[in-house]
Amino acid sequence: MIDWLIPPAYAAEAAGPGPGFDILILVGFALIFYFMLWRPQSKRAKEHKALVDGLAKGDEIVTSGGILGKISKVEEQFILVEVSEGMELRFQKASVAAALPKGTLKNS
């Protein structure tokens, strides 16, 4: 019906690349996904797990909520953090965002 609009020479050139090209594109996307998303996230998760497993009494930390304090007691899933003289708060270990160098709280 519309064959008169497309000359036969152009129709012959319209054949796409071979079937191996599709697999190559899928492998490329998988590699991009792995190196840009999955691998860095896995690395961050390992570092955070090492941080949480290494928490000890006397460590100075900052929580994910931004609270600074010194660990006064470490339990299996929770820690007690002294945020000021006589004020202790209980946090889950996973809420620790970073460990601070010793003496950081005295300087602030």
Distance bins in CASP14 RR format, pairs under 12 A and 6 or more apart:
PFRMAT RR
TARGET T0000
AUTHOR 0000-0000-0000
RMODE 2
METHOD distances of the structure
MODEL  1
2 11 0 0 0 0 0 1 0 0 0 0 0
3 10 0 0 0 0 0 1 0 0 0 0 0
3 11 0 0 0 0 1 0 0 0 0 0 0
4 11 0 0 0 0 0 1 0 0 0 0 0
5 11 0 0 0 0 0 1 0 0 0 0 0
6 12 0 0 0 0 0 1 0 0 0 0 0
6 13 0 0 0 0 0 1 0 0 0 0 0
6 14 0 0 0 0 1 0 0 0 0 0 0
7 13 0 0 0 0 0 1 0 0 0 0 0
7 14 0 0 0 0 0 1 0 0 0 0 0
8 14 0 0 0 0 0 1 0 0 0 0 0
15 21 0 0 0 0 0 1 0 0 0 0 0
16 22 0 0 0 0 0 1 0 0 0 0 0
17 23 0 0 0 0 0 1 0 0 0 0 0
17 24 0 0 0 0 1 0 0 0 0 0 0
17 25 0 0 0 0 1 0 0 0 0 0 0
18 24 0 0 0 0 1 0 0 0 0 0 0
18 25 0 0 0 0 0 1 0 0 0 0 0
19 25 0 0 0 0 0 1 0 0 0 0 0
19 26 0 0 0 0 0 1 0 0 0 0 0
20 26 0 0 0 0 1 0 0 0 0 0 0
20 27 0 0 0 0 1 0 0 0 0 0 0
21 27 0 0 0 0 0 1 0 0 0 0 0
21 28 0 0 0 0 0 1 0 0 0 0 0
22 28 0 0 0 0 0 1 0 0 0 0 0
22 29 0 0 0 0 0 1 0 0 0 0 0
23 29 0 0 0 0 0 1 0 0 0 0 0
23 30 0 0 0 0 0 1 0 0 0 0 0
24 30 0 0 0 0 0 1 0 0 0 0 0
24 31 0 0 0 0 0 1 0 0 0 0 0
25 31 0 0 0 0 0 1 0 0 0 0 0
25 32 0 0 0 0 0 1 0 0 0 0 0
26 32 0 0 0 0 0 1 0 0 0 0 0
26 33 0 0 0 0 0 1 0 0 0 0 0
27 33 0 0 0 0 0 1 0 0 0 0 0
27 34 0 0 0 0 0 1 0 0 0 0 0
28 34 0 0 0 0 1 0 0 0 0 0 0
28 35 0 0 0 0 0 1 0 0 0 0 0
28 36 0 0 0 0 0 1 0 0 0 0 0
29 35 0 0 0 0 0 1 0 0 0 0 0
29 36 0 0 0 0 0 1 0 0 0 0 0
29 37 0 0 0 0 0 1 0 0 0 0 0
30 36 0 0 0 0 0 1 0 0 0 0 0
30 37 0 0 0 0 0 1 0 0 0 0 0
30 38 0 0 0 0 1 0 0 0 0 0 0
31 37 0 0 0 0 0 1 0 0 0 0 0
31 38 0 0 0 0 0 1 0 0 0 0 0
31 39 0 0 0 0 0 1 0 0 0 0 0
32 38 0 0 0 0 0 1 0 0 0 0 0
32 39 0 0 0 0 0 1 0 0 0 0 0
33 39 0 0 0 0 1 0 0 0 0 0 0
33 40 0 0 0 0 0 1 0 0 0 0 0
33 41 0 0 0 0 0 1 0 0 0 0 0
34 40 0 0 0 0 1 0 0 0 0 0 0
34 41 0 0 0 0 0 1 0 0 0 0 0
34 42 0 0 0 0 1 0 0 0 0 0 0
35 41 0 0 0 0 0 1 0 0 0 0 0
35 42 0 0 0 0 0 1 0 0 0 0 0
35 43 0 0 0 0 0 1 0 0 0 0 0
37 43 0 0 0 0 0 1 0 0 0 0 0
37 44 0 0 0 0 0 1 0 0 0 0 0
38 44 0 0 0 0 0 1 0 0 0 0 0
38 45 0 0 0 0 0 1 0 0 0 0 0
39 45 0 0 0 0 0 1 0 0 0 0 0
39 46 0 0 0 0 0 1 0 0 0 0 0
40 46 0 0 0 0 0 1 0 0 0 0 0
40 47 0 0 0 0 0 1 0 0 0 0 0
41 47 0 0 0 0 0 1 0 0 0 0 0
41 48 0 0 0 0 0 1 0 0 0 0 0
42 48 0 0 0 0 0 1 0 0 0 0 0
42 49 0 0 0 0 0 1 0 0 0 0 0
43 49 0 0 0 0 0 1 0 0 0 0 0
43 50 0 0 0 0 0 1 0 0 0 0 0
44 50 0 0 0 0 0 1 0 0 0 0 0
44 51 0 0 0 0 0 1 0 0 0 0 0
44 97 0 0 0 0 0 1 0 0 0 0 0
45 51 0 0 0 0 0 1 0 0 0 0 0
45 52 0 0 0 0 0 1 0 0 0 0 0
45 94 0 0 0 0 0 1 0 0 0 0 0
46 52 0 0 0 0 0 1 0 0 0 0 0
46 53 0 0 0 0 0 1 0 0 0 0 0
47 53 0 0 0 0 0 1 0 0 0 0 0
47 54 0 0 0 0 0 1 0 0 0 0 0
47 97 0 0 0 0 0 1 0 0 0 0 0
47 98 0 0 0 0 0 1 0 0 0 0 0
47 99 0 0 0 0 0 1 0 0 0 0 0
48 54 0 0 0 0 0 1 0 0 0 0 0
48 55 0 0 0 0 0 1 0 0 0 0 0
48 64 0 0 0 0 0 1 0 0 0 0 0
48 93 0 0 0 0 0 1 0 0 0 0 0
48 94 1 0 0 1 0 0 0 0 0 0 0
48 95 0 0 0 0 0 1 0 0 0 0 0
48 96 0 0 0 0 1 0 0 0 0 0 0
48 97 0 0 0 0 1 0 0 0 0 0 0
48 98 0 0 0 0 1 0 0 0 0 0 0
48 99 0 0 0 0 0 1 0 0 0 0 0
49 55 0 0 0 0 0 1 0 0 0 0 0
49 93 0 0 0 0 1 0 0 0 0 0 0
49 94 0 0 0 0 1 0 0 0 0 0 0
49 96 0 0 0 0 0 1 0 0 0 0 0
50 96 0 0 0 0 0 1 0 0 0 0 0
50 99 0 0 0 0 0 1 0 0 0 0 0
51 59 0 0 0 0 1 0 0 0 0 0 0
51 61 0 0 0 0 1 0 0 0 0 0 0
51 62 0 0 0 0 0 1 0 0 0 0 0
51 64 0 0 0 0 0 1 0 0 0 0 0
51 93 0 0 0 0 1 0 0 0 0 0 0
51 94 0 0 0 0 0 1 0 0 0 0 0
51 95 0 0 0 0 0 1 0 0 0 0 0
51 96 1 0 0 1 0 0 0 0 0 0 0
51 97 0 0 0 0 1 0 0 0 0 0 0
51 98 1 0 0 1 0 0 0 0 0 0 0
51 99 1 0 0 1 0 0 0 0 0 0 0
51 100 0 0 0 0 0 1 0 0 0 0 0
52 59 0 0 0 0 0 1 0 0 0 0 0
52 61 0 0 0 0 0 1 0 0 0 0 0
52 63 0 0 0 0 0 1 0 0 0 0 0
52 64 0 0 0 0 0 1 0 0 0 0 0
52 71 0 0 0 0 0 1 0 0 0 0 0
52 74 0 0 0 0 0 1 0 0 0 0 0
52 76 0 0 0 0 0 1 0 0 0 0 0
52 77 0 0 0 0 0 1 0 0 0 0 0
52 78 0 0 0 0 0 1 0 0 0 0 0
52 79 0 0 0 0 1 0 0 0 0 0 0
52 91 0 0 0 0 0 1 0 0 0 0 0
52 92 0 0 0 0 1 0 0 0 0 0 0
52 93 1 0 1 0 0 0 0 0 0 0 0
52 94 1 0 0 1 0 0 0 0 0 0 0
52 95 0 0 0 0 1 0 0 0 0 0 0
52 96 1 0 0 1 0 0 0 0 0 0 0
52 97 0 0 0 0 0 1 0 0 0 0 0
52 98 0 0 0 0 0 1 0 0 0 0 0
52 99 0 0 0 0 1 0 0 0 0 0 0
53 74 0 0 0 0 0 1 0 0 0 0 0
53 76 0 0 0 0 0 1 0 0 0 0 0
53 93 0 0 0 0 1 0 0 0 0 0 0
53 94 0 0 0 0 0 1 0 0 0 0 0
53 96 0 0 0 0 0 1 0 0 0 0 0
53 99 0 0 0 0 0 1 0 0 0 0 0
54 61 0 0 0 0 0 1 0 0 0 0 0
54 71 0 0 0 0 0 1 0 0 0 0 0
54 74 0 0 0 0 1 0 0 0 0 0 0
54 79 0 0 0 0 0 1 0 0 0 0 0
54 93 0 0 0 0 1 0 0 0 0 0 0
54 96 0 0 0 0 1 0 0 0 0 0 0
54 99 0 0 0 0 1 0 0 0 0 0 0
55 61 1 0 0 1 0 0 0 0 0 0 0
55 63 0 0 0 0 0 1 0 0 0 0 0
55 70 0 0 0 0 0 1 0 0 0 0 0
55 71 1 0 0 1 0 0 0 0 0 0 0
55 72 0 0 0 0 0 1 0 0 0 0 0
55 73 0 0 0 0 0 1 0 0 0 0 0
55 74 1 0 1 0 0 0 0 0 0 0 0
55 75 0 0 0 0 0 1 0 0 0 0 0
55 76 0 0 0 0 0 1 0 0 0 0 0
55 77 0 0 0 0 0 1 0 0 0 0 0
55 78 0 0 0 0 0 1 0 0 0 0 0
55 79 1 0 0 1 0 0 0 0 0 0 0
55 80 0 0 0 0 0 1 0 0 0 0 0
55 81 0 0 0 0 0 1 0 0 0 0 0
55 91 0 0 0 0 0 1 0 0 0 0 0
55 92 0 0 0 0 0 1 0 0 0 0 0
55 93 1 0 0 1 0 0 0 0 0 0 0
55 94 0 0 0 0 0 1 0 0 0 0 0
55 95 0 0 0 0 0 1 0 0 0 0 0
55 96 1 0 0 1 0 0 0 0 0 0 0
55 98 0 0 0 0 0 1 0 0 0 0 0
55 99 1 0 0 1 0 0 0 0 0 0 0
56 70 0 0 0 0 0 1 0 0 0 0 0
56 71 1 0 0 1 0 0 0 0 0 0 0
56 72 0 0 0 0 0 1 0 0 0 0 0
56 73 0 0 0 0 0 1 0 0 0 0 0
56 74 1 0 0 1 0 0 0 0 0 0 0
56 79 0 0 0 0 1 0 0 0 0 0 0
56 93 0 0 0 0 0 1 0 0 0 0 0
56 96 0 0 0 0 0 1 0 0 0 0 0
56 99 0 0 0 0 1 0 0 0 0 0 0
56 102 0 0 0 0 0 1 0 0 0 0 0
57 70 0 0 0 0 1 0 0 0 0 0 0
57 71 1 0 1 0 0 0 0 0 0 0 0
57 72 1 0 0 1 0 0 0 0 0 0 0
57 73 1 0 0 1 0 0 0 0 0 0 0
57 74 1 0 1 0 0 0 0 0 0 0 0
57 75 0 0 0 0 0 1 0 0 0 0 0
57 79 0 0 0 0 1 0 0 0 0 0 0
57 80 0 0 0 0 1 0 0 0 0 0 0
57 81 0 0 0 0 0 1 0 0 0 0 0
57 82 0 0 0 0 0 1 0 0 0 0 0
58 69 0 0 0 0 1 0 0 0 0 0 0
58 70 1 0 1 0 0 0 0 0 0 0 0
58 71 1 0 1 0 0 0 0 0 0 0 0
58 72 1 0 0 1 0 0 0 0 0 0 0
58 73 0 0 0 0 1 0 0 0 0 0 0
58 74 0 0 0 0 1 0 0 0 0 0 0
58 79 0 0 0 0 0 1 0 0 0 0 0
58 80 0 0 0 0 0 1 0 0 0 0 0
58 81 0 0 0 0 1 0 0 0 0 0 0
58 82 0 0 0 0 1 0 0 0 0 0 0
58 99 0 0 0 0 0 1 0 0 0 0 0
58 100 0 0 0 0 0 1 0 0 0 0 0
58 102 0 0 0 0 1 0 0 0 0 0 0
58 103 0 0 0 0 0 1 0 0 0 0 0
58 104 0 0 0 0 0 1 0 0 0 0 0
58 105 0 0 0 0 0 1 0 0 0 0 0
59 68 0 0 0 0 0 1 0 0 0 0 0
59 69 0 0 0 0 1 0 0 0 0 0 0
59 70 1 0 0 1 0 0 0 0 0 0 0
59 71 1 0 1 0 0 0 0 0 0 0 0
59 72 0 0 0 0 0 1 0 0 0 0 0
59 73 0 0 0 0 0 1 0 0 0 0 0
59 74 0 0 0 0 1 0 0 0 0 0 0
59 79 0 0 0 0 1 0 0 0 0 0 0
59 80 0 0 0 0 0 1 0 0 0 0 0
59 81 0 0 0 0 1 0 0 0 0 0 0
59 82 0 0 0 0 0 1 0 0 0 0 0
59 93 0 0 0 0 0 1 0 0 0 0 0
59 96 0 0 0 0 1 0 0 0 0 0 0
59 98 0 0 0 0 0 1 0 0 0 0 0
59 99 1 0 1 0 0 0 0 0 0 0 0
59 100 0 0 0 0 1 0 0 0 0 0 0
59 101 0 0 0 0 0 1 0 0 0 0 0
59 102 0 0 0 0 1 0 0 0 0 0 0
59 103 0 0 0 0 0 1 0 0 0 0 0
59 104 0 0 0 0 0 1 0 0 0 0 0
59 105 0 0 0 0 0 1 0 0 0 0 0
60 67 0 0 0 0 0 1 0 0 0 0 0
60 68 1 0 0 1 0 0 0 0 0 0 0
60 69 1 0 0 1 0 0 0 0 0 0 0
60 70 1 0 1 0 0 0 0 0 0 0 0
60 71 1 0 0 1 0 0 0 0 0 0 0
60 72 0 0 0 0 0 1 0 0 0 0 0
60 81 0 0 0 0 1 0 0 0 0 0 0
60 82 0 0 0 0 1 0 0 0 0 0 0
60 83 0 0 0 0 0 1 0 0 0 0 0
60 96 0 0 0 0 0 1 0 0 0 0 0
60 98 0 0 0 0 1 0 0 0 0 0 0
60 99 1 0 0 1 0 0 0 0 0 0 0
60 100 1 0 1 0 0 0 0 0 0 0 0
60 101 1 0 0 1 0 0 0 0 0 0 0
60 102 1 0 0 1 0 0 0 0 0 0 0
60 103 1 0 0 1 0 0 0 0 0 0 0
60 104 1 0 1 0 0 0 0 0 0 0 0
60 105 1 0 1 0 0 0 0 0 0 0 0
60 106 0 0 0 0 1 0 0 0 0 0 0
60 107 0 0 0 0 0 1 0 0 0 0 0
60 108 0 0 0 0 0 1 0 0 0 0 0
61 67 0 0 0 0 1 0 0 0 0 0 0
61 68 1 0 0 1 0 0 0 0 0 0 0
61 69 1 0 0 1 0 0 0 0 0 0 0
61 70 1 0 0 1 0 0 0 0 0 0 0
61 71 1 0 0 1 0 0 0 0 0 0 0
61 72 0 0 0 0 0 1 0 0 0 0 0
61 74 0 0 0 0 0 1 0 0 0 0 0
61 79 0 0 0 0 1 0 0 0 0 0 0
61 80 0 0 0 0 0 1 0 0 0 0 0
61 81 1 0 0 1 0 0 0 0 0 0 0
61 82 0 0 0 0 0 1 0 0 0 0 0
61 83 0 0 0 0 0 1 0 0 0 0 0
61 89 0 0 0 0 0 1 0 0 0 0 0
61 91 0 0 0 0 1 0 0 0 0 0 0
61 93 0 0 0 0 0 1 0 0 0 0 0
61 95 0 0 0 0 1 0 0 0 0 0 0
61 96 1 0 1 0 0 0 0 0 0 0 0
61 97 1 0 0 1 0 0 0 0 0 0 0
61 98 1 0 0 1 0 0 0 0 0 0 0
61 99 1 0 1 0 0 0 0 0 0 0 0
61 100 1 0 0 1 0 0 0 0 0 0 0
61 101 0 0 0 0 0 1 0 0 0 0 0
61 102 0 0 0 0 0 1 0 0 0 0 0
61 104 0 0 0 0 1 0 0 0 0 0 0
61 105 0 0 0 0 1 0 0 0 0 0 0
62 68 1 0 1 0 0 0 0 0 0 0 0
62 69 1 0 0 1 0 0 0 0 0 0 0
62 70 0 0 0 0 0 1 0 0 0 0 0
62 71 0 0 0 0 0 1 0 0 0 0 0
62 81 0 0 0 0 1 0 0 0 0 0 0
62 83 0 0 0 0 0 1 0 0 0 0 0
62 91 0 0 0 0 0 1 0 0 0 0 0
62 95 0 0 0 0 0 1 0 0 0 0 0
62 96 1 0 0 1 0 0 0 0 0 0 0
62 97 1 0 1 0 0 0 0 0 0 0 0
62 98 1 0 1 0 0 0 0 0 0 0 0
62 99 0 0 0 0 1 0 0 0 0 0 0
62 100 1 0 0 1 0 0 0 0 0 0 0
62 101 0 0 0 0 0 1 0 0 0 0 0
62 104 0 0 0 0 1 0 0 0 0 0 0
62 105 0 0 0 0 1 0 0 0 0 0 0
62 108 0 0 0 0 0 1 0 0 0 0 0
63 69 0 0 0 0 1 0 0 0 0 0 0
63 71 0 0 0 0 0 1 0 0 0 0 0
63 79 0 0 0 0 1 0 0 0 0 0 0
63 81 1 0 0 1 0 0 0 0 0 0 0
63 83 0 0 0 0 1 0 0 0 0 0 0
63 89 0 0 0 0 1 0 0 0 0 0 0
63 90 0 0 0 0 0 1 0 0 0 0 0
63 91 1 0 1 0 0 0 0 0 0 0 0
63 92 0 0 0 0 1 0 0 0 0 0 0
63 93 0 0 0 0 0 1 0 0 0 0 0
63 94 0 0 0 0 1 0 0 0 0 0 0
63 95 1 0 1 0 0 0 0 0 0 0 0
63 96 1 0 0 1 0 0 0 0 0 0 0
63 97 1 0 1 0 0 0 0 0 0 0 0
63 98 0 0 0 0 1 0 0 0 0 0 0
63 99 0 0 0 0 0 1 0 0 0 0 0
63 100 0 0 0 0 0 1 0 0 0 0 0
64 91 0 0 0 0 1 0 0 0 0 0 0
64 92 0 0 0 0 1 0 0 0 0 0 0
64 93 0 0 0 0 0 1 0 0 0 0 0
64 94 0 0 0 0 1 0 0 0 0 0 0
64 95 1 0 1 0 0 0 0 0 0 0 0
64 96 1 0 0 1 0 0 0 0 0 0 0
64 97 1 0 1 0 0 0 0 0 0 0 0
64 98 0 0 0 0 1 0 0 0 0 0 0
65 81 0 0 0 0 0 1 0 0 0 0 0
65 83 0 0 0 0 0 1 0 0 0 0 0
65 89 0 0 0 0 0 1 0 0 0 0 0
65 91 0 0 0 0 1 0 0 0 0 0 0
65 92 0 0 0 0 0 1 0 0 0 0 0
65 95 1 0 0 1 0 0 0 0 0 0 0
65 96 0 0 0 0 0 1 0 0 0 0 0
65 97 1 0 0 1 0 0 0 0 0 0 0
65 98 0 0 0 0 0 1 0 0 0 0 0
66 81 0 0 0 0 0 1 0 0 0 0 0
66 83 0 0 0 0 0 1 0 0 0 0 0
66 89 0 0 0 0 0 1 0 0 0 0 0
66 91 0 0 0 0 0 1 0 0 0 0 0
66 95 0 0 0 0 1 0 0 0 0 0 0
66 96 0 0 0 0 0 1 0 0 0 0 0
66 97 1 0 0 1 0 0 0 0 0 0 0
66 98 0 0 0 0 1 0 0 0 0 0 0
66 100 0 0 0 0 0 1 0 0 0 0 0
67 79 0 0 0 0 0 1 0 0 0 0 0
67 81 1 0 0 1 0 0 0 0 0 0 0
67 82 0 0 0 0 0 1 0 0 0 0 0
67 83 1 0 0 1 0 0 0 0 0 0 0
67 84 0 0 0 0 0 1 0 0 0 0 0
67 87 0 0 0 0 0 1 0 0 0 0 0
67 88 0 0 0 0 0 1 0 0 0 0 0
67 89 1 0 0 1 0 0 0 0 0 0 0
67 90 0 0 0 0 0 1 0 0 0 0 0
67 91 0 0 0 0 1 0 0 0 0 0 0
67 95 0 0 0 0 1 0 0 0 0 0 0
67 96 0 0 0 0 0 1 0 0 0 0 0
67 97 0 0 0 0 1 0 0 0 0 0 0
67 98 0 0 0 0 0 1 0 0 0 0 0
67 100 0 0 0 0 0 1 0 0 0 0 0
67 105 0 0 0 0 0 1 0 0 0 0 0
68 81 0 0 0 0 1 0 0 0 0 0 0
68 82 0 0 0 0 0 1 0 0 0 0 0
68 83 1 0 0 1 0 0 0 0 0 0 0
68 84 0 0 0 0 0 1 0 0 0 0 0
68 89 0 0 0 0 0 1 0 0 0 0 0
68 96 0 0 0 0 0 1 0 0 0 0 0
68 97 0 0 0 0 0 1 0 0 0 0 0
68 98 0 0 0 0 0 1 0 0 0 0 0
68 99 0 0 0 0 0 1 0 0 0 0 0
68 100 1 0 0 1 0 0 0 0 0 0 0
68 103 0 0 0 0 0 1 0 0 0 0 0
68 104 1 0 0 1 0 0 0 0 0 0 0
68 105 1 0 0 1 0 0 0 0 0 0 0
68 106 0 0 0 0 0 1 0 0 0 0 0
68 107 0 0 0 0 0 1 0 0 0 0 0
68 108 1 0 0 1 0 0 0 0 0 0 0
69 79 0 0 0 0 0 1 0 0 0 0 0
69 80 0 0 0 0 0 1 0 0 0 0 0
69 81 1 0 1 0 0 0 0 0 0 0 0
69 82 1 0 0 1 0 0 0 0 0 0 0
69 83 1 0 1 0 0 0 0 0 0 0 0
69 84 0 0 0 0 1 0 0 0 0 0 0
69 85 0 0 0 0 0 1 0 0 0 0 0
69 86 0 0 0 0 0 1 0 0 0 0 0
69 87 0 0 0 0 1 0 0 0 0 0 0
69 88 0 0 0 0 1 0 0 0 0 0 0
69 89 0 0 0 0 1 0 0 0 0 0 0
69 91 0 0 0 0 1 0 0 0 0 0 0
69 96 0 0 0 0 0 1 0 0 0 0 0
69 97 0 0 0 0 0 1 0 0 0 0 0
69 98 0 0 0 0 0 1 0 0 0 0 0
69 99 0 0 0 0 0 1 0 0 0 0 0
69 100 0 0 0 0 1 0 0 0 0 0 0
69 103 0 0 0 0 0 1 0 0 0 0 0
69 104 0 0 0 0 1 0 0 0 0 0 0
69 105 1 0 0 1 0 0 0 0 0 0 0
69 106 0 0 0 0 0 1 0 0 0 0 0
69 108 0 0 0 0 0 1 0 0 0 0 0
70 79 0 0 0 0 0 1 0 0 0 0 0
70 80 0 0 0 0 1 0 0 0 0 0 0
70 81 1 0 0 1 0 0 0 0 0 0 0
70 82 1 0 1 0 0 0 0 0 0 0 0
70 83 0 0 0 0 1 0 0 0 0 0 0
70 84 0 0 0 0 0 1 0 0 0 0 0
70 85 0 0 0 0 0 1 0 0 0 0 0
70 86 0 0 0 0 0 1 0 0 0 0 0
70 87 0 0 0 0 0 1 0 0 0 0 0
70 88 0 0 0 0 1 0 0 0 0 0 0
70 89 0 0 0 0 0 1 0 0 0 0 0
70 99 0 0 0 0 0 1 0 0 0 0 0
70 100 0 0 0 0 1 0 0 0 0 0 0
70 102 0 0 0 0 1 0 0 0 0 0 0
70 103 0 0 0 0 1 0 0 0 0 0 0
70 104 0 0 0 0 1 0 0 0 0 0 0
70 105 1 0 0 1 0 0 0 0 0 0 0
70 106 0 0 0 0 1 0 0 0 0 0 0
71 78 0 0 0 0 0 1 0 0 0 0 0
71 79 1 0 1 0 0 0 0 0 0 0 0
71 80 1 0 0 1 0 0 0 0 0 0 0
71 81 1 0 1 0 0 0 0 0 0 0 0
71 82 1 0 0 1 0 0 0 0 0 0 0
71 83 0 0 0 0 0 1 0 0 0 0 0
71 88 0 0 0 0 1 0 0 0 0 0 0
71 89 0 0 0 0 0 1 0 0 0 0 0
71 90 0 0 0 0 0 1 0 0 0 0 0
71 91 0 0 0 0 1 0 0 0 0 0 0
71 93 0 0 0 0 1 0 0 0 0 0 0
71 96 0 0 0 0 1 0 0 0 0 0 0
71 99 0 0 0 0 1 0 0 0 0 0 0
71 100 0 0 0 0 0 1 0 0 0 0 0
71 102 0 0 0 0 0 1 0 0 0 0 0
71 105 0 0 0 0 0 1 0 0 0 0 0
72 78 0 0 0 0 0 1 0 0 0 0 0
72 79 0 0 0 0 1 0 0 0 0 0 0
72 80 1 0 1 0 0 0 0 0 0 0 0
72 81 1 0 0 1 0 0 0 0 0 0 0
72 82 1 0 1 0 0 0 0 0 0 0 0
72 83 0 0 0 0 1 0 0 0 0 0 0
72 84 0 0 0 0 0 1 0 0 0 0 0
72 85 0 0 0 0 0 1 0 0 0 0 0
72 86 0 0 0 0 1 0 0 0 0 0 0
72 87 0 0 0 0 0 1 0 0 0 0 0
72 88 1 0 1 0 0 0 0 0 0 0 0
72 89 0 0 0 0 1 0 0 0 0 0 0
72 90 0 0 0 0 0 1 0 0 0 0 0
72 91 0 0 0 0 0 1 0 0 0 0 0
73 79 1 0 0 1 0 0 0 0 0 0 0
73 80 1 0 1 0 0 0 0 0 0 0 0
73 81 0 0 0 0 1 0 0 0 0 0 0
73 82 0 0 0 0 1 0 0 0 0 0 0
73 88 0 0 0 0 1 0 0 0 0 0 0
73 89 0 0 0 0 0 1 0 0 0 0 0
73 90 0 0 0 0 1 0 0 0 0 0 0
73 91 0 0 0 0 0 1 0 0 0 0 0
73 93 0 0 0 0 0 1 0 0 0 0 0
74 80 1 0 0 1 0 0 0 0 0 0 0
74 81 0 0 0 0 0 1 0 0 0 0 0
74 90 0 0 0 0 0 1 0 0 0 0 0
74 91 0 0 0 0 0 1 0 0 0 0 0
74 93 0 0 0 0 1 0 0 0 0 0 0
74 96 0 0 0 0 0 1 0 0 0 0 0
75 81 0 0 0 0 0 1 0 0 0 0 0
75 90 0 0 0 0 1 0 0 0 0 0 0
75 91 0 0 0 0 0 1 0 0 0 0 0
75 92 0 0 0 0 0 1 0 0 0 0 0
75 93 0 0 0 0 1 0 0 0 0 0 0
76 92 0 0 0 0 0 1 0 0 0 0 0
76 93 0 0 0 0 1 0 0 0 0 0 0
77 90 0 0 0 0 0 1 0 0 0 0 0
77 91 0 0 0 0 0 1 0 0 0 0 0
77 92 1 0 0 1 0 0 0 0 0 0 0
77 93 1 0 0 1 0 0 0 0 0 0 0
77 94 0 0 0 0 1 0 0 0 0 0 0
77 95 0 0 0 0 0 1 0 0 0 0 0
78 88 0 0 0 0 0 1 0 0 0 0 0
78 89 0 0 0 0 0 1 0 0 0 0 0
78 90 1 0 1 0 0 0 0 0 0 0 0
78 91 1 0 0 1 0 0 0 0 0 0 0
78 92 1 0 1 0 0 0 0 0 0 0 0
78 93 1 0 0 1 0 0 0 0 0 0 0
78 94 0 0 0 0 1 0 0 0 0 0 0
78 95 0 0 0 0 1 0 0 0 0 0 0
78 96 0 0 0 0 0 1 0 0 0 0 0
79 88 0 0 0 0 1 0 0 0 0 0 0
79 89 0 0 0 0 1 0 0 0 0 0 0
79 90 1 0 0 1 0 0 0 0 0 0 0
79 91 1 0 1 0 0 0 0 0 0 0 0
79 92 1 0 0 1 0 0 0 0 0 0 0
79 93 1 0 1 0 0 0 0 0 0 0 0
79 94 0 0 0 0 0 1 0 0 0 0 0
79 95 0 0 0 0 1 0 0 0 0 0 0
79 96 1 0 0 1 0 0 0 0 0 0 0
79 99 0 0 0 0 0 1 0 0 0 0 0
80 86 0 0 0 0 0 1 0 0 0 0 0
80 87 0 0 0 0 0 1 0 0 0 0 0
80 88 1 0 1 0 0 0 0 0 0 0 0
80 89 1 0 0 1 0 0 0 0 0 0 0
80 90 1 0 1 0 0 0 0 0 0 0 0
80 91 0 0 0 0 1 0 0 0 0 0 0
80 92 0 0 0 0 0 1 0 0 0 0 0
80 93 0 0 0 0 0 1 0 0 0 0 0
81 87 0 0 0 0 1 0 0 0 0 0 0
81 88 1 0 0 1 0 0 0 0 0 0 0
81 89 1 0 1 0 0 0 0 0 0 0 0
81 90 1 0 0 1 0 0 0 0 0 0 0
81 91 1 0 1 0 0 0 0 0 0 0 0
81 92 0 0 0 0 0 1 0 0 0 0 0
81 93 0 0 0 0 0 1 0 0 0 0 0
81 95 0 0 0 0 1 0 0 0 0 0 0
81 96 0 0 0 0 1 0 0 0 0 0 0
81 100 0 0 0 0 0 1 0 0 0 0 0
81 105 0 0 0 0 0 1 0 0 0 0 0
82 88 1 0 1 0 0 0 0 0 0 0 0
82 89 0 0 0 0 1 0 0 0 0 0 0
82 90 0 0 0 0 0 1 0 0 0 0 0
82 91 0 0 0 0 0 1 0 0 0 0 0
82 105 0 0 0 0 1 0 0 0 0 0 0
83 89 1 0 1 0 0 0 0 0 0 0 0
83 90 0 0 0 0 0 1 0 0 0 0 0
83 91 0 0 0 0 0 1 0 0 0 0 0
83 105 0 0 0 0 1 0 0 0 0 0 0
84 105 0 0 0 0 1 0 0 0 0 0 0
84 108 0 0 0 0 0 1 0 0 0 0 0
85 105 0 0 0 0 0 1 0 0 0 0 0
89 95 0 0 0 0 0 1 0 0 0 0 0
91 97 0 0 0 0 0 1 0 0 0 0 0
93 99 0 0 0 0 0 1 0 0 0 0 0
98 104 0 0 0 0 0 1 0 0 0 0 0
100 106 0 0 0 0 0 1 0 0 0 0 0
100 107 0 0 0 0 0 1 0 0 0 0 0
100 108 0 0 0 0 1 0 0 0 0 0 0
101 107 0 0 0 0 1 0 0 0 0 0 0
101 108 0 0 0 0 0 1 0 0 0 0 0
END
